[in-house]
Amino acid sequence: MEKNFIFSELLFQAIEQSHKSVNCIERELGYPRNAIHNYKEGVTPSAYRLIELAHYFHVTPDYLLGLSDGVSPISIDIIFNQSDEEQK
């Protein structure tokens, strides 16, 4: 399986599990519009952006690349701080 496809698949799984829209995530990370969508089209992220996305979704960069199942433990504080007022 192609590396970009694996990254895209795992990234969009993380997005789905976050219950946030791609546009919302792009705004929160300060990305230009469609930056994340471009990954679905096969664009490879920079190393910096890969690490930034991994931190955002509380997984390891290796996980997003399909190299491990390295999901980082998520603390209740992180979940709370990323929730909007209605979710809290």
C-alpha positions, 0 to 999 in steps of 0.5 A, spaced: 500 500 500 502 506 498 505 511 503 501 517 502 494 513 501 496 510 508 497 517 511 491 519 508 487 514 511 489 514 518 489 522 518 482 522 516 480 516 521 483 521 526 479 526 523 472 522 523 474 520 531 475 527 533 468 529 531 470 535 528 470 538 520 476 538 516 475 546 516 474 547 523 481 543 524 484 547 519 482 553 522 484 551 529 491 549 526 492 555 522 492 552 516 490 554 509 483 552 507 484 545 503 490 544 506 488 537 509 484 535 503 490 536 499 493 530 503 487 526 501 489 527 494 496 524 495 500 531 497 505 529 502 506 533 509 512 536 511 515 533 517 513 539 521 506 538 519 506 531 520 508 532 527 503 538 528 498 533 526 500 527 530 500 532 536 493 535 535 490 528 534 494 525 540 498 520 536 505 518 534 507 520 527 509 513 526 502 511 527 500 516 522 505 513 517 502 506 518 509 504 522 506 503 528 499 503 533 503 508 537 497 512 539 499 516 545 495 516 552 489 521 552 488 525 558 482 528 560 485 535 561 486 534 553 479 532 551 476 537 556 480 543 553 479 541 546 471 540 547 467 546 545 462 549 550 456 544 548 461 538 549 463 540 556 
